[in-house]
């Protein structure tokens, strides 16, 4: 006797059909529900506006100033002074209704994620998804659209990227000698840059003939690995002479065929050691860049890193 039942193919076909029906029907059902909620809130707003018209007609002599009726946890269509707005039905949302002294009215109410508002100049109630609130500056109700969590996360991600970019740029500018901090905002940084000439960074190593940049990098304001990228061309040797009166002049030789001024420099980017050698000088100098001219008695050698 042959057993009755469904084959695996038939079951799969039924599941696929049901999935297609759900895929098509769920958005339609959700759309119908959303439309129904908005429609109900629109009806509520129109009913409250009609009640406002009746209230004004009954209390014409008493409405000498604008009145605001509140809807919240403690007020059900009441003013702060205890005046009550009579209306049909129940409203469990929040918001306000305003009756102006000329008889016109405006409303802003919300329930769940939906709002309904109407300003004096509007011809009908406007509904939507989001919030509404009263703007004292324009004396009118404004709507505020809700933002999805996906958009919030995307914006936060972009903010994080911008902050990381700002930190990277700021650190690069600091390394170039620009006087800014990580706490400076972008406007402050822009203002500083507009008044700053950015060139190569120049570090003074001081006087001497030997410098260990690998060991003493922190003393010279370098990072632990900066010494590896330097070459002899990154170093400038400044030779000056001081005369008996204490004036300092850049070394320039003249007046004698035997005059000489020689400085050699060598740098090992593995050991990080810079050596200044073969310093010799004879004869006289001319010029007075830092003071009065004369014959020098003492040589001064200063070394700088430029990169």
FIPA-20703 format. One line per field, with one value per residue: residue in one letter; x, y, z of N, C-alpha, C in turn. Coordinates in nm, 3 decimals, padded with zeros to 5 digits. Example, Ala and Ser with C-alpha at 12.3 -4.5 7.8 and 13.67 -1.06 7.14 Angstrom:
<sites>
res: (a s)
n_px: (01.319 01.285)
n_py: (-00.569 -00.225)
n_pz: (00.780 00.708)
ca_px: (01.230 01.367)
ca_py: (-00.450 -00.106)
ca_pz: (00.780 00.714)
c_px: (01.320 01.290)
c_py: (-00.330 00.003)
c_pz: (00.780 00.787)
</sites>
This chain:
<sites>
res: (x x x x x x x x x x x x x x x x x x x x x x x x x x x x x x x x x x x x x x x x x x x x x x x x x x x x x x x x x x x x x x x x x x x x x x x x x x x x x x x x x x x x x x x x x x x x x x x x x x x x x x x x x x x x x x x x x x x x x x x x x x x x x x x x x x x x x x x x x x x x x x x x x x x x x x x x x x x x x x x x x x x x x x x x x x x x x x x x x x x x x x x x x x x x x x x x x x x x x x x x x x x x x x x x x x x x x x x x x x x x x x x x x x x x x x x x x x x x x x x x x x x x x x x x x x x x x x x x x x x x x x x x x x x x x x x x x x x x x x x x x x x x x x x x x x x x x x x x x x x x x x x x x x x)
n_px: (00.084 00.063 00.207 00.066 00.176 00.412 00.669 01.021 01.087 00.838 00.779 00.982 00.908 00.666 00.762 00.918 00.720 00.566 00.758 00.791 00.536 00.534 00.743 00.635 00.394 00.442 00.575 00.359 00.158 00.276 00.291 00.019 -00.052 00.103 -00.008 -00.266 -00.221 -00.122 -00.345 -00.534 -00.417 -00.428 -00.705 -00.756 -00.618 -00.764 -01.010 -00.948 -00.887 -01.135 -01.266 -01.130 -01.222 -01.493 -01.454 -01.347 -01.565 -01.749 -01.622 -01.556 -01.546 -01.369 -01.128 -00.866 -00.604 -00.338 -00.383 -00.258 -00.302 -00.226 -00.101 -00.006 00.157 00.041 -00.150 -00.451 -00.545 -00.542 -00.479 -00.201 -00.315 -00.540 -00.762 -00.990 -01.008 -01.270 -01.320 -01.397 -01.356 -01.050 -00.716 -00.393 -00.145 00.113 00.165 00.075 -00.185 -00.275 -00.466 -00.530 -00.580 -00.726 -00.892 -00.791 -00.618 -00.359 -00.177 00.017 00.084 00.183 00.222 00.369 00.595 00.497 00.379 00.151 00.072 -00.037 -00.014 -00.122 -00.128 -00.147 -00.341 -00.432 -00.400 -00.076 00.095 00.346 00.650 00.832 00.916 00.756 00.771 00.738 00.852 00.982 01.099 01.001 00.739 00.583 00.492 00.728 00.850 01.044 01.245 01.293 01.601 01.756 01.918 02.121 02.206 02.297 02.512 02.674 02.735 02.876 03.093 03.212 03.279 03.469 03.667 03.735 03.836 04.058 04.202 04.245 04.411 04.636 04.722 04.768 04.977 05.173 05.210 05.301 05.545 05.670 05.725 05.521 05.333 05.102 04.841 04.706 04.459 04.358 04.098 03.970 03.935 04.106 04.353 04.360 04.376 04.623 04.790 04.752 04.902 05.158 05.473 05.557 05.831 06.131 06.223 06.439 06.699 06.904 07.213 07.412 07.743 08.042 08.220 08.136 07.844 07.591 07.320 07.155 07.161 07.112 06.871 06.633 06.723 06.777 06.530 06.426 06.264 06.282 06.366 06.439 06.707 06.783 06.696 06.844 07.105 07.444 07.400 07.192 07.294 07.417 07.704 07.806 08.048 08.202 08.376 08.514 08.610 08.857 08.711 08.473 08.287 08.091 08.135 08.033 08.239 08.459 08.703 08.990 09.244 09.487 09.695 09.743 09.532 09.280 08.987 08.847 08.605 08.504 08.249 08.098 07.862 07.702 07.433 07.364 07.485 07.419 07.592 07.741 08.022 08.235 08.507 08.857 08.894 09.021 09.187 09.327 09.488 09.308 08.977 08.696 08.418 08.113 07.882 07.753 07.852 08.122 08.395 08.716 09.014 08.985 09.000 08.903 08.755 08.420 08.212 07.908 07.645 07.374 07.064 06.880 06.572)
n_py: (-00.119 00.218 00.491 00.802 01.139 01.420 01.496 01.582 01.780 01.894 02.001 02.190 02.358 02.460 02.602 02.798 02.937 03.036 03.201 03.393 03.505 03.617 03.799 03.981 04.057 04.149 04.414 04.551 04.519 04.645 04.903 04.962 04.958 05.172 05.382 05.374 05.446 05.707 05.820 05.797 05.966 06.205 06.243 06.274 06.515 06.693 06.677 06.790 07.049 07.135 07.133 07.339 07.555 07.563 07.611 07.869 08.010 07.982 08.104 08.362 08.622 08.584 08.510 08.677 08.671 08.471 08.121 07.819 07.481 07.186 06.854 06.586 06.374 06.474 06.653 06.680 06.823 07.081 07.413 07.583 07.734 07.602 07.596 07.412 07.212 07.084 06.780 06.516 06.160 05.970 06.065 05.959 06.056 06.311 06.671 07.005 07.251 07.553 07.840 08.138 08.489 08.600 08.403 08.207 07.890 07.651 07.342 07.079 06.758 06.433 06.079 05.791 05.718 05.906 06.221 06.500 06.806 07.148 07.467 07.812 07.920 07.696 07.480 07.231 06.948 06.824 06.521 06.288 06.090 06.116 06.397 06.688 07.036 07.351 07.654 07.929 08.148 08.174 08.154 07.930 07.586 07.326 07.045 06.755 06.525 06.178 06.006 05.719 05.444 05.338 05.551 05.721 05.568 05.563 05.837 05.874 05.711 05.851 06.085 05.984 05.913 06.165 06.284 06.122 06.183 06.457 06.441 06.313 06.501 06.720 06.624 06.597 06.865 06.967 06.834 06.970 07.200 07.380 07.577 07.433 07.248 06.923 06.965 07.190 07.341 07.307 07.559 07.719 07.601 07.652 07.931 07.967 07.849 08.021 08.231 08.143 08.044 07.758 07.557 07.363 07.155 07.264 07.176 07.246 07.111 07.204 07.305 07.128 06.827 06.571 06.374 06.174 06.052 05.834 05.733 05.962 06.071 06.178 06.402 06.575 06.623 06.435 06.147 05.795 05.664 05.844 05.898 05.706 05.779 05.995 06.171 06.277 06.513 06.630 06.780 07.087 07.275 07.537 07.777 08.009 08.304 08.459 08.776 08.965 09.158 09.038 09.023 08.850 08.691 08.570 08.330 08.437 08.435 08.629 08.827 08.693 08.466 08.229 08.170 07.962 07.760 07.487 07.230 06.912 06.662 06.364 06.099 05.824 05.633 05.401 05.365 05.612 05.822 06.137 06.298 06.571 06.707 06.791 07.066 07.371 07.684 07.983 08.301 08.609 08.747 08.902 09.135 09.194 09.064 09.010 09.203 09.432 09.436 09.262 09.089 08.744 08.549 08.315 08.014 07.912 07.639 07.527 07.292 07.189 07.019 06.973 06.895)
n_pz: (00.000 -00.088 00.078 00.184 00.149 00.157 -00.069 -00.039 -00.221 -00.273 -00.021 00.003 -00.207 -00.111 00.112 -00.013 -00.156 00.058 00.176 -00.025 -00.027 00.231 00.201 00.024 00.142 00.408 00.406 00.290 00.480 00.701 00.598 00.576 00.847 00.944 00.797 00.901 01.170 01.141 01.022 01.229 01.419 01.282 01.270 01.542 01.593 01.429 01.557 01.806 01.726 01.635 01.879 01.997 01.848 01.927 02.199 02.194 02.091 02.297 02.508 02.440 02.549 02.754 02.650 02.635 02.590 02.445 02.479 02.610 02.584 02.747 02.690 02.856 03.101 03.332 03.253 03.077 02.833 02.951 03.074 03.232 03.424 03.494 03.321 03.122 02.831 02.656 02.493 02.260 02.292 02.360 02.423 02.428 02.391 02.370 02.376 02.260 02.236 02.092 02.143 01.997 02.066 01.862 01.780 01.615 01.584 01.670 01.654 01.797 01.831 01.944 01.917 02.010 01.754 01.582 01.459 01.460 01.323 01.296 01.185 01.208 00.951 00.793 00.580 00.636 00.860 00.923 00.909 01.020 01.055 01.345 01.553 01.698 01.780 01.957 01.829 01.969 01.849 01.586 01.642 01.582 01.505 01.457 01.274 01.348 01.207 01.273 01.325 01.202 01.377 01.227 01.069 01.270 01.370 01.142 01.114 01.353 01.304 01.092 01.228 01.407 01.225 01.124 01.357 01.403 01.173 01.217 01.442 01.334 01.141 01.308 01.472 01.277 01.205 01.448 01.462 01.263 01.384 01.432 01.650 01.799 01.971 02.055 02.153 02.034 01.842 01.503 01.384 01.535 01.472 01.197 01.201 01.323 01.133 00.919 00.998 01.011 00.889 00.737 00.735 00.686 00.961 01.217 01.425 01.696 01.779 01.931 02.055 01.974 01.876 01.837 01.821 01.953 01.821 01.835 02.095 02.248 02.157 02.269 02.403 02.198 02.096 01.919 01.766 01.856 01.631 01.438 01.373 01.189 00.936 00.858 00.682 00.604 00.474 00.607 00.809 00.930 00.965 01.154 01.162 01.363 01.476 01.762 01.866 02.053 02.180 02.229 02.028 01.790 01.482 01.163 01.008 00.765 00.524 00.432 00.270 00.286 00.125 00.242 00.399 00.545 00.594 00.708 00.738 00.812 00.793 00.906 00.900 01.052 00.992 01.112 01.361 01.454 01.501 01.469 01.340 01.364 01.204 01.121 01.161 01.093 01.090 00.969 00.935 00.872 00.932 00.773 00.785 00.972 01.099 01.344 01.504 01.571 01.339 01.321 01.427 01.486 01.786 01.896 01.789 01.721 01.698 01.584 01.551 01.347 01.286 00.997 00.864)
ca_px: (00.000 00.143 00.181 00.040 00.262 00.478 00.811 01.107 01.076 00.710 00.790 01.066 00.829 00.571 00.837 00.955 00.599 00.532 00.856 00.759 00.415 00.573 00.826 00.549 00.283 00.485 00.584 00.225 00.086 00.338 00.249 -00.122 -00.054 00.156 -00.108 -00.378 -00.181 -00.118 -00.483 -00.598 -00.361 -00.484 -00.843 -00.750 -00.578 -00.877 -01.112 -00.905 -00.898 -01.279 -01.297 -01.073 -01.314 -01.609 -01.411 -01.334 -01.699 -01.816 -01.548 -01.506 -01.519 -01.262 -01.002 -00.804 -00.464 -00.316 -00.393 -00.189 -00.356 -00.120 -00.132 00.109 00.122 -00.038 -00.252 -00.532 -00.611 -00.560 -00.377 -00.132 -00.403 -00.651 -00.869 -01.005 -01.062 -01.356 -01.308 -01.449 -01.258 -00.933 -00.588 -00.290 -00.016 00.159 00.167 00.010 -00.278 -00.275 -00.577 -00.487 -00.687 -00.808 -00.975 -00.719 -00.556 -00.251 -00.164 00.132 00.069 00.254 00.192 00.469 00.690 00.422 00.338 00.051 00.081 -00.101 00.004 -00.234 -00.130 -00.166 -00.479 -00.471 -00.307 00.037 00.140 00.470 00.727 00.928 00.870 00.725 00.788 00.706 00.968 00.947 01.152 00.911 00.601 00.515 00.534 00.821 00.865 01.182 01.248 01.373 01.717 01.773 02.042 02.224 02.260 02.373 02.638 02.754 02.786 02.978 03.212 03.277 03.337 03.590 03.767 03.780 03.917 04.185 04.272 04.291 04.524 04.752 04.768 04.820 05.108 05.266 05.239 05.385 05.679 05.727 05.754 05.407 05.294 04.963 04.824 04.602 04.329 04.312 03.996 04.014 03.942 04.230 04.465 04.359 04.422 04.768 04.857 04.747 05.002 05.281 05.546 05.601 05.946 06.194 06.250 06.580 06.730 07.042 07.281 07.506 07.885 08.108 08.272 08.079 07.707 07.531 07.177 07.083 07.149 07.063 06.767 06.535 06.787 06.769 06.391 06.400 06.204 06.383 06.409 06.470 06.847 06.803 06.661 06.927 07.234 07.534 07.344 07.095 07.364 07.482 07.807 07.824 08.175 08.209 08.494 08.489 08.732 08.894 08.607 08.354 08.194 08.085 08.116 08.041 08.375 08.486 08.849 09.039 09.365 09.610 09.690 09.756 09.413 09.201 08.885 08.798 08.527 08.451 08.145 08.063 07.749 07.670 07.293 07.346 07.521 07.362 07.698 07.789 08.155 08.283 08.653 08.943 08.865 09.144 09.168 09.443 09.466 09.211 08.842 08.635 08.274 08.070 07.740 07.699 07.918 08.229 08.493 08.845 09.073 08.929 09.089 08.844 08.660 08.299 08.151 07.774 07.590 07.227 06.999 06.771 06.501)
ca_py: (00.000 00.338 00.590 00.939 01.240 01.516 01.473 01.692 01.885 01.961 02.081 02.306 02.447 02.528 02.698 02.909 03.015 03.108 03.308 03.498 03.572 03.700 03.907 04.079 04.103 04.218 04.559 04.607 04.523 04.751 05.030 04.983 04.991 05.307 05.474 05.377 05.523 05.847 05.863 05.813 06.085 06.319 06.261 06.329 06.655 06.769 06.683 06.886 07.182 07.169 07.165 07.472 07.654 07.571 07.674 08.013 08.065 07.985 08.186 08.475 08.737 08.554 08.485 08.807 08.646 08.336 08.016 07.696 07.363 07.085 06.711 06.510 06.280 06.540 06.740 06.625 06.936 07.187 07.516 07.586 07.802 07.514 07.598 07.279 07.201 06.966 06.715 06.380 06.055 05.967 06.087 05.915 06.109 06.435 06.784 07.129 07.318 07.696 07.923 08.277 08.580 08.632 08.288 08.106 07.789 07.569 07.221 06.989 06.642 06.315 05.953 05.698 05.780 05.986 06.353 06.572 06.949 07.244 07.607 07.898 07.940 07.569 07.452 07.101 06.887 06.753 06.410 06.227 06.015 06.204 06.478 06.828 07.122 07.491 07.741 08.062 08.251 08.190 08.142 07.827 07.449 07.268 06.899 06.705 06.387 06.084 05.953 05.577 05.410 05.314 05.682 05.768 05.493 05.608 05.970 05.859 05.656 05.960 06.174 05.919 05.924 06.304 06.308 06.055 06.263 06.580 06.409 06.285 06.628 06.803 06.570 06.630 07.008 06.985 06.789 07.073 07.317 07.471 07.582 07.397 07.133 06.831 07.014 07.303 07.308 07.329 07.703 07.769 07.551 07.726 08.067 07.959 07.820 08.141 08.326 08.066 07.996 07.621 07.514 07.245 07.162 07.286 07.143 07.277 07.010 07.276 07.303 07.001 06.760 06.437 06.370 06.040 06.074 05.710 05.722 06.086 06.127 06.257 06.530 06.661 06.636 06.342 06.019 05.692 05.609 05.952 05.897 05.612 05.839 06.110 06.157 06.389 06.635 06.688 06.852 07.213 07.314 07.681 07.814 08.152 08.344 08.565 08.857 09.000 09.243 08.958 09.024 08.723 08.715 08.453 08.316 08.458 08.453 08.717 08.904 08.616 08.348 08.108 08.154 07.842 07.724 07.357 07.151 06.788 06.598 06.227 06.050 05.682 05.621 05.275 05.395 05.741 05.911 06.241 06.343 06.693 06.697 06.869 07.208 07.449 07.821 08.071 08.428 08.698 08.744 09.033 09.135 09.215 09.027 09.019 09.307 09.501 09.346 09.252 08.957 08.652 08.475 08.187 07.956 07.851 07.548 07.481 07.195 07.189 06.921 07.029 06.787)
ca_pz: (00.000 -00.102 00.182 00.140 00.212 00.068 -00.095 00.004 -00.323 -00.252 00.100 -00.030 -00.292 -00.023 00.193 -00.100 -00.183 00.181 00.193 -00.121 00.021 00.345 00.151 -00.042 00.226 00.531 00.385 00.266 00.609 00.781 00.539 00.615 00.990 00.959 00.744 00.996 01.287 01.102 01.001 01.360 01.483 01.208 01.317 01.678 01.584 01.375 01.662 01.907 01.666 01.638 02.019 02.023 01.788 02.016 02.324 02.170 02.073 02.427 02.604 02.362 02.635 02.849 02.579 02.610 02.555 02.393 02.579 02.571 02.650 02.754 02.692 02.905 03.207 03.438 03.194 02.967 02.770 03.050 03.081 03.361 03.521 03.526 03.222 03.064 02.696 02.643 02.362 02.256 02.276 02.447 02.358 02.522 02.350 02.431 02.284 02.302 02.145 02.123 02.094 01.999 02.103 01.745 01.749 01.538 01.670 01.614 01.735 01.779 01.918 01.897 01.983 01.960 01.661 01.484 01.502 01.380 01.356 01.209 01.221 01.169 00.805 00.723 00.542 00.690 00.956 00.863 00.992 00.976 01.153 01.410 01.666 01.667 01.896 01.931 01.816 02.020 01.760 01.471 01.691 01.503 01.531 01.361 01.281 01.356 01.160 01.350 01.255 01.233 01.446 01.125 01.032 01.385 01.372 01.029 01.147 01.457 01.238 01.019 01.328 01.456 01.118 01.120 01.475 01.380 01.073 01.281 01.528 01.249 01.084 01.418 01.509 01.169 01.216 01.567 01.424 01.177 01.465 01.445 01.791 01.824 02.058 02.011 02.202 01.954 01.743 01.365 01.357 01.597 01.392 01.071 01.229 01.349 01.006 00.837 01.047 01.033 00.772 00.767 00.656 00.742 01.104 01.244 01.564 01.733 01.861 02.016 02.020 01.996 01.757 01.826 01.871 01.944 01.806 01.867 02.240 02.309 02.069 02.345 02.436 02.080 02.052 01.810 01.802 01.874 01.502 01.344 01.332 01.079 00.807 00.833 00.614 00.633 00.415 00.699 00.916 00.894 01.061 01.156 01.225 01.395 01.552 01.861 01.882 02.190 02.240 02.253 01.916 01.718 01.340 01.077 00.960 00.624 00.522 00.327 00.300 00.290 00.039 00.324 00.485 00.519 00.694 00.661 00.832 00.756 00.875 00.866 00.981 01.039 01.032 01.186 01.501 01.489 01.548 01.380 01.378 01.299 01.213 01.031 01.181 01.095 01.044 00.983 00.867 00.935 00.878 00.751 00.802 01.112 01.100 01.478 01.582 01.501 01.281 01.388 01.412 01.584 01.875 01.934 01.695 01.779 01.600 01.622 01.456 01.339 01.200 00.918 00.793)
c_px: (00.089 00.105 00.160 00.132 00.323 00.623 00.889 01.098 00.948 00.714 00.873 00.989 00.730 00.642 00.875 00.837 00.559 00.629 00.829 00.637 00.449 00.653 00.743 00.450 00.327 00.501 00.448 00.148 00.141 00.298 00.105 -00.132 -00.007 00.056 -00.226 -00.344 -00.177 -00.259 -00.556 -00.549 -00.411 -00.625 -00.847 -00.716 -00.693 -00.987 -01.076 -00.915 -01.044 -01.321 -01.244 -01.163 -01.437 -01.573 -01.403 -01.471 -01.772 -01.749 -01.487 -01.464 -01.399 -01.126 -00.940 -00.656 -00.451 -00.319 -00.333 -00.246 -00.255 -00.178 -00.005 00.063 00.032 -00.148 -00.321 -00.612 -00.640 -00.449 -00.310 -00.216 -00.528 -00.768 -00.871 -01.065 -01.142 -01.344 -01.358 -01.335 -01.143 -00.807 -00.478 -00.151 00.020 00.153 00.100 -00.085 -00.286 -00.397 -00.534 -00.607 -00.771 -00.894 -00.907 -00.649 -00.449 -00.229 -00.037 00.118 00.147 00.218 00.284 00.570 00.624 00.383 00.229 00.059 00.006 -00.076 -00.113 -00.243 -00.151 -00.314 -00.527 -00.364 -00.200 00.082 00.269 00.535 00.833 00.867 00.829 00.737 00.760 00.833 00.928 00.993 01.056 00.764 00.521 00.569 00.623 00.828 01.013 01.180 01.336 01.487 01.737 01.907 02.155 02.289 02.344 02.510 02.731 02.816 02.895 03.107 03.288 03.344 03.468 03.702 03.824 03.870 04.055 04.269 04.327 04.413 04.651 04.810 04.831 04.959 05.213 05.307 05.327 05.528 05.749 05.752 05.641 05.353 05.145 04.960 04.713 04.463 04.275 04.203 04.045 04.024 04.069 04.351 04.475 04.414 04.573 04.844 04.859 04.853 05.137 05.342 05.605 05.718 06.003 06.220 06.400 06.606 06.877 07.098 07.382 07.648 07.943 08.154 08.217 07.942 07.650 07.379 07.095 07.058 07.080 06.952 06.670 06.592 06.774 06.627 06.356 06.322 06.314 06.438 06.447 06.612 06.869 06.779 06.748 07.053 07.320 07.479 07.243 07.160 07.433 07.581 07.830 07.953 08.178 08.339 08.459 08.618 08.753 08.789 08.477 08.255 08.206 08.055 08.121 08.181 08.383 08.631 08.892 09.176 09.492 09.596 09.698 09.634 09.337 09.099 08.819 08.723 08.475 08.346 08.118 07.953 07.722 07.527 07.262 07.375 07.461 07.464 07.739 07.924 08.193 08.435 08.721 08.911 08.997 09.116 09.295 09.416 09.362 09.076 08.793 08.484 08.235 07.921 07.678 07.764 08.031 08.332 08.624 08.902 09.024 09.034 09.037 08.746 08.544 08.232 08.017 07.718 07.438 07.181 06.886 06.705 06.353)
c_py: (00.126 00.440 00.728 01.036 01.332 01.477 01.596 01.809 01.965 02.052 02.207 02.407 02.526 02.636 02.820 02.999 03.098 03.224 03.424 03.577 03.666 03.821 04.018 04.141 04.184 04.368 04.624 04.622 04.635 04.888 05.064 05.024 05.135 05.411 05.488 05.461 05.672 05.903 05.887 05.939 06.212 06.349 06.321 06.477 06.742 06.783 06.784 07.030 07.228 07.206 07.304 07.581 07.673 07.641 07.825 08.079 08.079 08.082 08.309 08.591 08.713 08.534 08.620 08.793 08.501 08.235 07.887 07.581 07.249 06.944 06.637 06.420 06.343 06.631 06.668 06.738 07.048 07.290 07.511 07.654 07.722 07.519 07.465 07.287 07.073 06.909 06.571 06.279 06.065 05.992 06.058 05.965 06.235 06.548 06.906 07.178 07.463 07.763 08.069 08.369 08.626 08.513 08.179 08.010 07.712 07.452 07.146 06.876 06.525 06.194 05.848 05.772 05.872 06.120 06.405 06.718 07.032 07.382 07.689 07.909 07.812 07.546 07.318 07.052 06.809 06.643 06.353 06.147 06.105 06.276 06.616 06.909 07.266 07.574 07.883 08.173 08.280 08.186 08.042 07.689 07.398 07.117 06.863 06.558 06.301 06.032 05.808 05.554 05.387 05.447 05.738 05.700 05.538 05.745 05.961 05.804 05.764 06.058 06.116 05.929 06.066 06.336 06.245 06.133 06.391 06.554 06.385 06.414 06.716 06.756 06.604 06.777 07.036 06.945 06.889 07.204 07.416 07.464 07.559 07.279 07.045 06.877 07.132 07.259 07.348 07.476 07.764 07.727 07.628 07.866 08.068 07.936 07.942 08.243 08.258 08.028 07.860 07.585 07.386 07.265 07.175 07.266 07.173 07.166 07.076 07.265 07.166 06.941 06.620 06.434 06.230 06.056 05.951 05.699 05.843 06.152 06.217 06.396 06.628 06.675 06.548 06.222 05.915 05.640 05.717 05.943 05.808 05.675 05.959 06.072 06.277 06.520 06.703 06.773 06.975 07.249 07.464 07.713 07.966 08.180 08.460 08.642 08.894 09.085 09.168 08.959 08.896 08.750 08.583 08.449 08.338 08.502 08.541 08.771 08.823 08.493 08.219 08.084 08.028 07.821 07.597 07.286 07.029 06.731 06.458 06.175 05.904 05.662 05.485 05.297 05.526 05.842 06.007 06.289 06.466 06.696 06.794 07.018 07.283 07.589 07.900 08.199 08.511 08.683 08.886 09.022 09.149 09.187 09.046 09.128 09.368 09.401 09.348 09.114 08.866 08.582 08.337 08.141 07.895 07.767 07.501 07.394 07.196 07.073 06.992 06.915 06.816)
c_pz: (00.000 00.005 00.121 00.215 00.108 00.049 -00.049 -00.093 -00.302 -00.129 00.076 -00.114 -00.209 00.060 00.111 -00.129 -00.061 00.205 00.099 -00.077 00.137 00.300 00.088 00.055 00.348 00.510 00.362 00.396 00.697 00.730 00.577 00.761 01.013 00.910 00.839 01.119 01.256 01.082 01.132 01.430 01.414 01.254 01.456 01.676 01.532 01.479 01.769 01.854 01.662 01.780 02.054 01.967 01.876 02.146 02.306 02.158 02.207 02.525 02.538 02.451 02.727 02.781 02.541 02.575 02.506 02.507 02.525 02.653 02.636 02.753 02.734 03.018 03.313 03.383 03.078 02.905 02.867 03.037 03.217 03.468 03.552 03.431 03.147 02.925 02.687 02.502 02.373 02.238 02.374 02.363 02.459 02.486 02.426 02.329 02.343 02.193 02.187 02.060 02.109 02.023 01.986 01.700 01.669 01.633 01.594 01.708 01.699 01.879 01.859 01.982 01.924 01.873 01.561 01.544 01.408 01.421 01.252 01.265 01.166 01.018 00.726 00.693 00.597 00.786 00.880 00.959 00.934 01.086 01.213 01.528 01.615 01.795 01.856 01.932 01.856 01.925 01.646 01.512 01.607 01.542 01.419 01.381 01.280 01.316 01.250 01.264 01.298 01.302 01.347 01.084 01.145 01.390 01.260 01.057 01.254 01.399 01.162 01.114 01.380 01.352 01.112 01.239 01.460 01.278 01.131 01.368 01.446 01.191 01.191 01.459 01.404 01.175 01.337 01.536 01.333 01.253 01.478 01.588 01.808 01.920 02.004 02.053 02.121 01.856 01.604 01.331 01.414 01.516 01.261 01.091 01.252 01.218 00.915 00.877 01.072 00.899 00.806 00.676 00.713 00.891 01.126 01.393 01.590 01.821 01.956 01.967 02.050 01.865 01.739 01.891 01.847 01.941 01.841 02.017 02.301 02.227 02.145 02.379 02.321 02.025 01.934 01.860 01.805 01.742 01.400 01.289 01.209 00.942 00.771 00.754 00.650 00.581 00.506 00.807 00.859 01.005 01.048 01.231 01.242 01.470 01.644 01.881 02.028 02.259 02.264 02.140 01.835 01.572 01.265 01.015 00.809 00.611 00.406 00.366 00.301 00.203 00.118 00.412 00.447 00.630 00.644 00.772 00.758 00.850 00.818 00.958 00.948 01.087 01.094 01.334 01.549 01.535 01.437 01.432 01.295 01.316 01.117 01.039 01.188 01.042 01.064 00.907 00.940 00.872 00.858 00.766 00.948 01.125 01.238 01.562 01.503 01.451 01.359 01.367 01.523 01.665 01.908 01.826 01.771 01.671 01.655 01.511 01.463 01.251 01.127 00.842 00.787)
</sites>
